[in-house]
Amino acid sequence: MTYPKAQRTVLLLSLSLAAAFGAAPFGARADDGCGGRSYDLLLAAYPGADSVTGDEGEFLRTAGSPKRWIKLDDVACKVWPAAPGKTLLAVRLRHDEASGDVDTADLEVLVADSAKPRILQRYREREPLVSDAMRISSVTLDTARYRLNEATTAFGVRVTYSGSSRVNPYENTVLSLYAADGDALRPVLSNLEVSLDRGEWDGNCTGEFESVQRTVAIDAKRDHGYAGLRIDTVSQARRNASQNDDCEDISAPKRKSSQRLGFDGRQYAVPRELRGL
């Protein structure tokens, strides 16, 4: 890839500083999920972006207005097993470089060429990622084979939220699915809660807890050309109680249920009881 002179200068300076301090520059890291290619792909996606170092690590600052900050360690990148010629990225575009009481970010999902730094498709959602009482602990790619019809395979992005209260523990993960629509990319499923762990206890022993796990499977029936989604749920409640100086863990039987989500021609509608944050 050939960079403009100013961009080459920034990149070379970043490499020199990293070498001087004994650290591997982001562009050379093989642990980014894409063999160290995510930096080049980000530069292709956000022309004119420059590298900055803040209190929280390495960032790319986008050009133009409004500016957005990409924390490089947060970028999810993966070659798509269903189509190895394509590489997937999920990018948090922060509104501010430094974290505050409330952090807001856009989410951009990219499909790139696996052979060269070229963006093929993209979809950007404004301000879906907000950390306040519940913090975003991870954004990851889900490349299970969501084959919606003979010509369309979707992929997913999972966002995990975590609470900070010791006596009210909370963590949940939501899943969204994306599919190609010509030269564009569009969401076909949004905000399905696939896991939930929460509880309330006294910090010593006594308390009540709940765990929910959901899996997504493709069923045979089609609606408007796309297969339906079967959502299987397993939930379990348990409680802790003090018994003779011991803390006893009492689990209720697991509860299982299944629901089918049909495609309405635009998306899979998620009922309220299956929606996440």
MARDOLUM-981891 format. One record per residue: x, y, z of N, C-alpha, C, CB in turn. Coordinates in steps of 0.02 Angstrom, whole numbers, padded with zeros to 5 digits, always signed. Glycine has a CB too. Example, Ala and Ser with C-alpha at 12.3 -4.5 7.8 and 13.67 -1.06 7.14 Angstrom:
2
+00660-00284+00390+00615-00225+00390+00660-00165+00390+00565-00224+00452 +00642-00112+00354+00684-00053+00357+00645+00002+00394+00704-00030+00286 
//
This chain:
277
+00042-00060+00000+00000+00000+00000+00044+00062+00000-00048+00000+00061 +00027+00113-00040+00064+00175-00043+00028+00229-00003+00075+00198-00115 +00062+00260+00045+00032+00310+00087+00053+00380+00064+00050+00299+00161 +00011+00431+00074+00033+00501+00063+00092+00517+00107-00025+00550+00077 +00131+00567+00086+00194+00582+00121+00182+00596+00195+00228+00642+00089 +00131+00637+00211+00119+00654+00281+00101+00592+00321+00063+00705+00286 +00062+00547+00291+00041+00487+00326+00101+00440+00336-00015+00451+00287 +00146+00436+00286+00206+00396+00293+00249+00421+00351+00247+00396+00229 +00252+00489+00357+00292+00519+00410+00265+00499+00479+00294+00595+00404 +00198+00502+00487+00167+00484+00550+00180+00410+00565+00092+00497+00548 +00172+00368+00514+00182+00296+00524+00254+00281+00543+00162+00258+00462 +00302+00311+00507+00373+00299+00522+00391+00324+00592+00417+00332+00470 +00362+00381+00612+00375+00408+00678+00348+00360+00731+00344+00477+00686 +00289+00332+00719+00259+00285+00767+00303+00223+00774+00189+00264+00745 +00329+00198+00717+00373+00140+00718+00437+00155+00756+00390+00117+00648 +00466+00214+00745+00529+00233+00778+00520+00239+00853+00555+00298+00750 +00465+00271+00874+00452+00278+00946+00442+00211+00979+00392+00324+00958 +00404+00167+00945+00391+00101+00974+00456+00063+00982+00342+00062+00930 +00500+00067+00931+00564+00032+00934+00606+00061+00990+00601+00036+00867 +00604+00127+00998+00646+00160+01049+00626+00138+01119+00641+00235+01043 +00561+00125+01129+00538+00106+01195+00530+00031+01203+00472+00140+01210 +00553-00007+01152+00552-00079+01159+00484-00110+01151+00579-00098+01223 +00435-00076+01121+00368-00103+01112+00355-00118+01039+00314-00055+01140 +00313-00167+01026+00295-00183+00957+00243-00134+00933+00270-00255+00950 +00253-00100+00875+00202-00054+00850+00139-00093+00832+00228-00016+00788 +00082-00058+00835+00018-00092+00823+00018-00127+00756-00040-00043+00827 +00043-00094+00704+00041-00123+00637+00080-00187+00630+00065-00074+00588 +00124-00202+00678+00165-00263+00673+00140-00318+00719+00237-00247+00690 +00085-00306+00755+00061-00356+00802+00022-00410+00766+00018-00323+00855 +00042-00472+00778+00007-00528+00747-00054-00550+00787+00055-00587+00738 -00063-00521+00847-00118-00544+00890-00181-00502+00881-00096-00542+00962 -00186-00465+00825-00246-00425+00814-00302-00465+00781-00230-00365+00771 -00291-00529+00770-00341-00572+00738-00336-00574+00663-00409-00549+00757 -00295-00531+00634-00288-00527+00561-00215-00528+00540-00322-00465+00534 -00172-00557+00580-00102-00560+00563-00068-00493+00558-00094-00597+00500 -00090-00445+00598-00060-00378+00597-00085-00333+00543+00013-00385+00591 -00139-00352+00507-00163-00312+00451-00214-00259+00471-00194-00357+00400 -00239-00261+00531-00295-00216+00548-00275-00143+00543-00320-00232+00618 -00213-00125+00558-00192-00055+00554-00199-00029+00483-00120-00046+00578 -00174-00067+00434-00180-00046+00364-00252-00042+00342-00142-00095+00319 -00294-00088+00366-00364-00087+00348-00399-00026+00378-00399-00151+00371 -00380-00007+00438-00409+00053+00468-00389+00116+00430-00388+00059+00541 -00326+00120+00408-00305+00177+00368-00343+00180+00301-00229+00174+00355 -00359+00122+00273-00398+00121+00212-00470+00142+00225-00397+00052+00180 -00496+00124+00283-00566+00141+00300-00573+00214+00319-00591+00097+00356 -00521+00244+00350-00525+00312+00375-00466+00352+00347-00526+00314+00453 -00469+00371+00284-00413+00409+00253-00398+00473+00292-00429+00426+00179 -00335+00486+00300-00314+00547+00335-00311+00539+00410-00361+00602+00319 -00329+00480+00437-00324+00470+00509-00252+00472+00531-00356+00402+00529 -00239+00498+00591-00171+00501+00616-00165+00465+00683-00147+00573+00622 -00104+00444+00698-00092+00407+00760-00080+00455+00817-00032+00360+00752 -00110+00439+00874-00100+00478+00935-00093+00429+00993-00159+00529+00948 -00057+00451+01045-00049+00411+01105-00080+00449+01163+00025+00394+01119 -00129+00417+01195-00163+00447+01251-00149+00410+01315-00237+00451+01239 -00183+00430+01369-00173+00398+01434-00195+00325+01432-00211+00436+01488 -00240+00308+01385-00267+00241+01384-00238+00197+01328-00342+00244+01375 -00184+00220+01296-00152+00179+01245-00148+00212+01177-00187+00114+01239 -00145+00170+01125-00138+00195+01057-00206+00207+01025-00097+00146+01015 -00211+00262+00988-00273+00280+00955-00259+00301+00883-00308+00337+00993 -00310+00294+00841-00313+00330+00778-00365+00384+00785-00330+00282+00718 -00348+00444+00764-00395+00500+00765-00417+00513+00694-00363+00564+00797 -00482+00509+00682-00507+00517+00613-00501+00589+00591-00579+00493+00608 -00496+00598+00525-00493+00665+00496-00564+00694+00492-00459+00664+00427 -00567+00758+00477-00632+00790+00467-00667+00804+00532-00675+00747+00423 -00731+00821+00526-00772+00838+00584-00840+00805+00578-00779+00915+00591 -00867+00777+00632-00835+00773+00698-00782+00719+00701-00888+00760+00752 -00730+00732+00740-00676+00683+00747-00699+00625+00791-00612+00715+00776 -00671+00567+00777-00683+00508+00817-00616+00476+00834-00730+00458+00780 -00613+00441+00891-00552+00409+00913-00562+00333+00914-00532+00435+00983 -00514+00298+00885-00516+00225+00883-00460+00199+00927-00509+00198+00809 -00477+00167+00982-00427+00136+01024-00407+00070+00990-00453+00123+01097 -00343+00066+00971-00323+00011+00928-00331-00057+00960-00251+00021+00907 -00323-00061+01026-00330-00125+01060-00402-00149+01062-00302-00120+01130 -00450-00104+01047-00521-00122+01050-00547-00150+00984-00562-00062+01069 -00509-00144+00930-00534-00163+00863-00538-00239+00857-00489-00133+00807 -00596-00264+00837-00604-00336+00824-00592-00347+00750-00675-00361+00845 -00548-00395+00733-00530-00408+00664-00523-00483+00654-00463-00372+00645 -00551-00509+00599-00550-00581+00588-00562-00596+00514-00603-00616+00631 -00522-00641+00486-00537-00667+00419-00600-00708+00424-00476-00709+00390 -00646-00698+00377-00711-00730+00380-00706-00802+00355-00763-00691+00337 -00717-00852+00399-00710-00922+00377-00758-00940+00321-00722-00967+00436 -00817-00910+00318-00866-00925+00266-00845-00896+00199-00934-00898+00285 -00801-00847+00199-00777-00815+00137-00706-00790+00151-00825-00757+00114 -00655-00833+00148-00587-00814+00167-00558-00756+00128-00543-00873+00159 -00586-00740+00071-00563-00682+00034-00585-00616+00065-00588-00685-00036 -00624-00620+00119-00648-00559+00152-00626-00559+00225-00725-00554+00147 -00613-00500+00251-00593-00490+00320-00644-00444+00354-00521-00460+00325 -00664-00462+00415-00715-00424+00451-00683-00383+00507-00767-00472+00481 -00710-00323+00517-00688-00281+00573-00749-00251+00607-00640-00226+00548 -00745-00245+00673-00795-00208+00712-00756-00153+00748-00834-00254+00762 -00776-00091+00736-00736-00033+00759-00779+00012+00803-00708+00007+00698 -00754+00024+00863-00786+00073+00907-00757+00141+00892-00776+00054+00983 -00799+00188+00873-00778+00256+00857-00798+00301+00915-00810+00282+00789 -00750+00311+00960-00764+00350+01021-00774+00423+01005-00708+00341+01072 -00818+00454+01042-00829+00526+01034-00777+00568+01069-00898+00545+01059 -00744+00538+01119-00691+00573+01155-00632+00525+01165-00717+00599+01224 -00572+00553+01169-00513+00512+01178-00509+00483+01248-00450+00551+01164 -00523+00525+01298-00518+00503+01368-00585+00478+01393-00492+00560+01412 -00584+00426+01434-00645+00399+01463-00671+00447+01516-00632+00329+01493 -00737+00452+01520-00770+00492+01571-00822+00452+01607-00801+00555+01540 -00867+00487+01642-00921+00452+01678-00967+00417+01628-00961+00501+01721 -00977+00449+01570-01018+00419+01517-00977+00421+01453-01086+00458+01509 -00967+00364+01423-00929+00359+01360-00977+00340+01304-00871+00307+01365 -00973+00376+01249-01016+00364+01192-00974+00349+01131-01062+00426+01179 -00997+00300+01091-00960+00281+01031-01008+00260+00977-00909+00225+01046 -00989+00273+00914-01023+00244+00857-00995+00173+00848-01014+00287+00793 -01032+00132+00812-01007+00066+00793-01006+00062+00717-01051+00009+00824 -00947+00046+00689-00942+00036+00617-00919-00035+00604-00894+00087+00584 -00957-00070+00562-00941-00139+00543-00915-00137+00471-01003-00186+00550 -00857-00167+00460-00823-00163+00395-00812-00233+00367-00756-00126+00401 -00820-00239+00301-00799-00299+00265-00744-00276+00218-00860-00332+00225 -00685-00305+00226-00626-00285+00188-00601-00341+00144-00570-00261+00235 -00559-00324+00096-00525-00372+00053-00469-00405+00093-00497-00337-00012 -00464-00471+00091-00412-00505+00128-00344-00502+00093-00431-00578+00138 -00343-00482+00029-00280-00481-00009-00247-00413-00007-00293-00502-00080 -00285-00360+00001-00256-00293+00001-00300-00247+00043-00249-00266-00071 -00272-00191+00067-00310-00146+00111-00363-00107+00072-00263-00098+00146 -00420-00138+00064-00475-00108+00026-00541-00126+00060-00475-00132-00048 -00583-00076+00072-00647-00087+00106-00700-00102+00053-00667-00025+00149 -00735-00157+00062-00785-00179+00014-00855-00156+00034-00784-00254+00007 -00871-00162+00097-00938-00144+00122-00931-00117+00193-00987-00205+00120 -00979-00076+00213-00977-00049+00280-01047-00029+00303-00928+00012+00284 -01055-00029+00368-01118-00005+00398-01100+00030+00463-01169-00064+00410 -01126+00090+00471-01111+00129+00531-01175+00147+00567-01072+00194+00513 -01174+00134+00633-01231+00151+00675-01209+00205+00723-01258+00089+00713 -01248+00258+00727-01229+00315+00768-01248+00304+00841-01263+00379+00741 -01199+00310+00883-01207+00310+00956-01243+00250+00986-01243+00371+00976 -01231+00189+00962-01263+00132+00995-01225+00107+01056-01271+00076+00946 -01162+00128+01062-01119+00102+01115-01109+00156+01169-01050+00080+01087 -01144+00147+01224-01140+00195+01278-01122+00159+01342-01208+00234+01286 -01069+00182+01375-01048+00154+01439-01064+00205+01493-00973+00135+01439 -01105+00186+01541-01115+00229+01600-01115+00184+01662-01182+00270+01594 -01174+00169+01690-01175+00122+01746-01154+00053+01723-01244+00120+01778 -01172+00035+01661-01151-00027+01630-01096-00011+01580-01210-00065+01596 -01037-00040+01590-00980-00026+01547-00975-00078+01492-00915-00023+01587 -00954-00057+01433-00942-00105+01378-00874-00138+01392-00943-00069+01308 -00875-00203+01403-00813-00239+01418-00782-00270+01356-00826-00291+01470 -00822-00284+01303-00792-00311+01242-00840-00304+01183-00774-00385+01252 -00810-00299+01124-00846-00301+01060-00810-00354+01018-00849-00230+01023 -00844-00408+01000-00812-00463+00965-00853-00483+00903-00803-00523+01012 -00818-00518+00858-00850-00542+00796-00873-00614+00806-00801-00538+00736 -00932-00629+00780-00961-00697+00783-00966-00722+00711-01031-00697+00819 -00924-00772+00695-00922-00797+00626-00952-00867+00621-00851-00796+00600 -00998-00884+00666-01037-00945+00656-01072-00939+00588-01089-00957+00714 -01086-00996+00557-01113-00995+00488-01189-00982+00490-01098-01061+00451 -01208-00919+00488-01278-00899+00486-01299-00896+00412-01290-00830+00522 -01315-00954+00384-01332-00958+00313-01408-00945+00305-01312-01028+00283 -01425-00887+00281-01495-00866+00277-01530-00891+00214-01499-00790+00280 -01492-00897+00160-01517-00931+00099-01455-00952+00059-01565-00884+00057 -01466-00978-00001-01411-01004-00041-01358-00951-00056-01437-01033-00105 -01379-00888-00060-01333-00836-00081-01310-00791-00023-01364-00794-00134 -01339-00799+00036-01327-00751+00090-01307-00785+00154-01390-00709+00101 -01248-00768+00179-01225-00790+00244-01211-00728+00286-01161-00836+00239 -01241-00725+00344-01231-00667+00388-01174-00681+00437-01296-00651+00426 -01149-00629+00468-01101-00635+00523-01125-00591+00580-01029-00616+00500 -01096-00601+00638-01121-00565+00696-01070-00522+00731-01148-00613+00744 -01095-00475+00770-01054-00435+00816-01086-00442+00885-01050-00360+00794 -01046-00461+00934-01069-00469+01003-01040-00413+01046-01049-00539+01031 -01083-00382+01086-01063-00329+01132-01079-00352+01202-01098-00260+01115 -01029-00350+01246-01038-00372+01315-01035-00311+01362-00985-00424+01335 -01085-00307+01406-01090-00254+01455-01080-00284+01525-01159-00218+01451 -01045-00248+01568-01032-00271+01636-01047-00216+01686-00959-00296+01644 -01076-00235+01742-01087-00188+01797-01028-00187+01844-01151-00205+01834 -01025-00136+01885-00968-00129+01930-00985-00141+02003-00939-00060+01923 -01049-00155+02017-01070-00165+02086-01053-00236+02110-01145-00152+02094 -01020-00241+02167-01003-00307+02194-01064-00343+02220-00952-00300+02251 -01111-00308+02249-01169-00341+02279-01227-00348+02230-01193-00302+02340 -01221-00316+02173-01270-00324+02119-01234-00341+02054-01314-00260+02110 -01202-00400+02051-01164-00417+01990-01209-00422+01929-01127-00484+02000 -01182-00400+01873-01222-00400+01811-01175-00404+01751-01267-00335+01806 -01193-00448+01704-01158-00450+01640-01205-00478+01588-01092-00493+01644 -01208-00446+01530-01249-00474+01476-01214-00462+01410-01319-00443+01476 -01231-00504+01361-01203-00499+01294-01260-00498+01244-01155-00559+01279 -01256-00451+01196-01307-00446+01144-01275-00460+01076-01340-00376+01144 -01315-00488+01031-01292-00508+00965-01331-00470+00911-01299-00584+00955 -01295-00444+00862-01325-00417+00801-01295-00453+00741-01314-00339+00796 -01336-00465+00689-01313-00498+00629-01315-00450+00570-01357-00560+00614 -01266-00458+00525-01259-00414+00466-01254-00457+00403-01198-00368+00474 -01284-00433+00349-01282-00468+00285-01270-00419+00229-01348-00508+00273 -01240-00443+00175-01228-00401+00117-01293-00384+00082-01180-00436+00068 -01297-00324+00057-01355-00300+00018-01326-00263-00042-01403-00255+00061 -01308-00300-00094-01274-00270-00151-01205-00248-00129-01313-00210-00179 -01189-00184-00140-01125-00157-00119-01126-00131-00048-01104-00101-00166 -01183-00136-00015-01190-00110+00052-01193-00168+00103-01253-00066+00058 -01194-00149+00165-01201-00196+00220-01259-00171+00263-01134-00202+00262 -01300-00218+00287-01356-00196+00328-01368-00244+00385-01419-00189+00285 -01395-00219+00441-01412-00263+00496-01477-00300+00482-01418-00223+00562 -01478-00365+00496-01540-00404+00488-01566-00428+00556-01527-00464+00442 -01526-00423+00608-01546-00439+00676-01510-00392+00722-01531-00514+00694 -01547-00362+00770-01516-00313+00814-01533-00328+00887-01539-00243+00796 -01481-00328+00928-01489-00324+01001-01524-00385+01032-01527-00263+01019 -01509-00445+01006-01534-00506+01037-01490-00523+01097-01535-00565+00986 -01520-00530+01156-01481-00547+01215-01466-00622+01214-01520-00528+01280 -01401-00639+01210-01382-00709+01206-01354-00736+01272-01330-00718+01151 -01338-00693+01319-01318-00717+01385-01332-00663+01436-01242-00737+01386 -01347-00686+01497-01362-00640+01552-01343-00675+01617-01437-00620+01552 -01305-00640+01659-01290-00662+01727-01300-00602+01773-01217-00690+01732 -01344-00611+01821-01357-00556+01868-01377-00584+01936-01413-00510+01840 -01373-00541+01986-01391-00564+02052-01392-00507+02102-01344-00618+02075 -01411-00524+02162-01411-00477+02218-01395-00517+02281-01480-00439+02224 -01343-00496+02318-01324-00531+02378-01297-00483+02430-01273-00586+02362 -01284-00510+02490-01263-00467+02545-01188-00456+02549-01286-00496+02610 -01151-00482+02500-01078-00475+02500-01043-00527+02541-01060-00408+02524 -01081-00568+02575-01052-00621+02617-01074-00690+02593-01072-00611+02690 -01140-00701+02591-01166-00766+02569-01236-00760+02539-01167-00815+02627 -01283-00734+02577-01354-00737+02559-01368-00696+02496-01397-00714+02616 -01401-00728+02448-01419-00691+02388-01455-00734+02337-01358-00660+02357 -01479-00702+02284-01513-00736+02230-01481-00718+02164-01589-00719+02229 -01477-00767+02119-01441-00757+02056-01481-00789+01999-01370-00787+02060 -01468-00764+01938-01501-00791+01879-01451-00794+01822-01562-00747+01859 -01453-00848+01783-01411-00856+01724-01454-00875+01665-01355-00909+01736 -01443-00843+01608-01480-00857+01547-01431-00865+01489-01532-00801+01531 -01438-00919+01451-01396-00930+01392-01441-00945+01332-01346-00989+01404 -01426-00913+01275-01466-00924+01215-01421-00943+01156-01507-00861+01197 -01446-00988+01115-01412-01007+01053-01457-00991+00994-01392-01082+01054 -01426-00979+00938-01462-00961+00877-01449-01015+00825-01440-00891+00849 -01503-01042+00797-01497-01094+00745-01541-01073+00685-01519-01164+00772 -01523-01099+00627-01561-01085+00566-01613-01140+00557-01514-01081+00503 -01676-01121+00545-01726-01173+00533-01743-01178+00458-01790-01159+00574 -01784-01226+00441-01796-01242+00370-01846-01196+00337-01819-01313+00364 -01892-01169+00375-01945-01127+00345-01917-01059+00326-02005-01120+00393 -01942-01031+00271-01919-00965+00249-01976-00914+00249-01888-00969+00179 -01958-00853+00263-02004-00797+00260-01970-00742+00219-02023-00771+00331 -02003-00720+00165-01975-00668+00122-01904-00686+00099-01974-00601+00159 -01893-00749+00085-01829-00771+00056-01775-00789+00105-01805-00719+00012 -01784-00775+00170-01733-00790+00220-01759-00844+00267-01713-00727+00259 -01713-00888+00289-01731-00939+00338-01748-00906+00404-01672-00989+00348 -01791-00940+00443-01806-00916+00510-01749-00931+00558-01870-00947+00535 -01750-00897+00615-01701-00908+00667-01735-00941+00727-01666-00841+00688 -01708-00997+00750-01735-01029+00810-01691-01009+00869-01737-01107+00802 -01723-00980+00919-01687-00956+00978-01703-01003+01035-01706-00882+00995 -01653-01041+01057-01661-01088+01113-01633-01056+01176-01626-01156+01097 -01673-01055+01229-01654-01022+01291-01649-01073+01348-01704-00967+01310 -01596-01069+01386-01588-01109+01447-01575-01059+01504-01529-01162+01441 -01618-01060+01554-01610-01014+01611-01610-01053+01676-01665-00960+01611 -01577-01026+01725-01574-01059+01790-01567-01007+01845-01515-01108+01792 -01607-01017+01897-01602-00975+01956-01568-01014+02011-01672-00951+01979 -01533-00979+02054-01503-01011+02112-01500-00960+02169-01432-01040+02096 -01493-00987+02228-01487-00942+02286-01435-00970+02334-01555-00934+02323 -01406-00925+02370-01358-00943+02422-01389-00929+02490-01291-00904+02414 -01378-00973+02536-01406-00964+02603-01356-00990+02655-01473-01000+02610 -01354-00956+02711-01311-00977+02766-01342-01036+02803-01298-00918+02816 -01303-01089+02810-01327-01149+02845-01271-01175+02890-01349-01204+02794 -01281-01166+02955-01233-01193+03004-01161-01171+02988-01236-01269+03005 -01153-01106+02981-01087-01076+02968-01060-01092+02898-01038-01099+03020 -01099-01125+02856-01080-01137+02787-01124-01096+02741-01085-01212+02769 -01100-01085+02681-01139-01050+02630-01162-01102+02579-01098-00992+02595 -01226-01115+02579-01253-01168+02536-01279-01138+02470-01310-01205+02572 -01260-01169+02415-01282-01149+02348-01339-01195+02327-01222-01151+02297 -01398-01166+02317-01458-01205+02301-01480-01185+02231-01515-01193+02353 -01476-01232+02184-01494-01218+02114-01563-01245+02098-01442-01248+02066 -01603-01205+02064-01669-01227+02040-01659-01267+01976-01717-01166+02029 -01708-01307+01956-01703-01343+01892-01696-01294+01834-01764-01388+01882 -01660-01315+01783-01653-01274+01723-01720-01269+01686-01598-01301+01677 -01733-01212+01658-01793-01201+01618-01772-01192+01545-01834-01139+01643 -01807-01226+01501-01790-01222+01430-01851-01198+01390-01766-01291+01404 -01837-01158+01340-01890-01135+01296-01861-01121+01227-01924-01071+01324 -01905-01114+01178-01883-01102+01109-01931-01055+01075-01877-01169+01069 -01905-01009+01037-01945-00962+00998-01917-00957+00927-01948-00893+01031 -01962-00945+00880-01940-00936+00810-01949-00863+00791-01980-00982+00763 -01897-00835+00760-01900-00767+00734-01904-00771+00658-01837-00725+00757 -01957-00745+00630-01965-00743+00558-01939-00678+00529-02037-00753+00539 -01918-00681+00467-01893-00621+00433-01952-00584+00401-01839-00640+00378 -01957-00519+00413-02015-00481+00389-02002-00445+00323-02036-00431+00441 -01947-00462+00290-01928-00428+00229-01875-00375+00239-01989-00396+00198 -01866-00355+00301-01815-00305+00318-01768-00330+00372-01848-00240+00340 -01797-00362+00423-01756-00386+00479-01794-00439+00518-01736-00327+00525 -01759-00470+00565-01790-00515+00613-01811-00474+00674-01741-00574+00633 -01876-00472+00687-01900-00433+00744-01887-00471+00808-01976-00418+00736 -01854-00438+00856-01837-00468+00920-01889-00448+00972-01765-00447+00943 -01926-00496+01001-01975-00478+01052-01942-00448+01114-02017-00539+01072 -01980-00410+01150-01953-00372+01207-01917-00417+01257-02009-00335+01242 -01944-00477+01270-01914-00520+01321-01847-00548+01300-01961-00575+01338 -01829-00542+01236-01765-00567+01212-01716-00511+01197-01776-00609+01149 -01736-00450+01208-01692-00394+01192-01644-00380+01249-01733-00331+01177 -01585-00356+01230-01536-00336+01280-01540-00263+01294-01467-00353+01257 -01486-00236+01323-01484-00164+01340-01492-00120+01279-01418-00148+01376 
//
